[in-house]
Amino acid sequence: MSIVSNLTKTLLHHKLAACITVLHEVRSFYYWDNVLKDQSELQLLIKTHSSLQEETLNTIKQLHPYKVPELLVLPIIDGDPNYLSWMRSILHKH
């Protein structure tokens, strides 16, 4: 099973995410161990609630092959009420 499949299924199964969007074929440039890296990667947009942030990040760190995966938290300021209600209904079952 691929890392993406395992990660997404684990987060969804444990109700740590309501929805995960996979953005294919992103390209990252960064320095690691003083070497410039040019890496094709997949980026995940994981929609969850702030109360689940720590558990979600810890789960990703356990499953991710990188020593330091890119984990950024972006707050949901607003959105469609129906979508936000749906998210709450999924995550409330945690």
N, C-alpha and C positions, 0 to 999 in steps of 0.2 A: 504494500500500500504506500502511495507517495506521501511525503511529509505534509503536503497541502491537504490531501484527502484525510489523513489521520488527524491533523490539527483541526480542520473544520468540523469533522464528525464528532470529535471529542468535545469541542466547545459547545456545539449545538446539543449533543446528547445530555451534557451536564447543565444545560440551560444557562450557560455563561454568555451566550450570544443569541440574539433573536434572528439575526441574518448576517451572512458573510458573503461579501462580493469579492471575487477573484479577478484582479486586473492582470492580464497576461502580458508577457513580453515587455516589462519595464526594464530599463537599463540604468544601473547605478555605477557611479564613479566615486571612489573613496580611497583613502589611504588606510592600509592595515599592515602593521609591522614595518612601517616606513616604505612600503611598496604601493605604488598606485595600482588600484584594481579597477577593472572594467568588467562588470559582471551582469549577465542577464539574470533577472529575478522575477518572481511573481510577487505582487503586492496584494495584501488582503485588507479590505475595509470591514472591520468587525464592529457590528452595531450592538451595544450593550448598555447597561446602566452603570452610573458611577459607583453605586454600592457594590458592584461586582468587579470593579477595576483591579483590585489587588489579586484576587483569585484568578481572574482571566489572564493577567500578565504573568503570574507565577506558572500557570498551566502552559502558556506559550513558551516560556523559558525552558521548562522541563522537556518539551517535545521538539523544540527547534534545534537544528544542527549547529547554528552559529553560536559562538561564545557570547557575542553581543548582538542580538537581533535588534532591528530597528523597531522600537515600540514607542509610538507617539499617541498621546491622548488628546483628542479634539472634542471639546464640549458641544453638545447639541443645544443650540440656543433656541431654536424653534423648528417647527416642521408641520406637516399636514397632521391635524388632530387624529384622523383615522389611523394613520400609520403609527403615530406615537402611542395610541391606545393599543394597537395590535402588539407593538413591541412590549409594552407593559404586561399585556396578558400572557405573552410567552415567557418573559423573564420572571413573572410573579410565581410561576410554578417551580422556581428553583428551591 
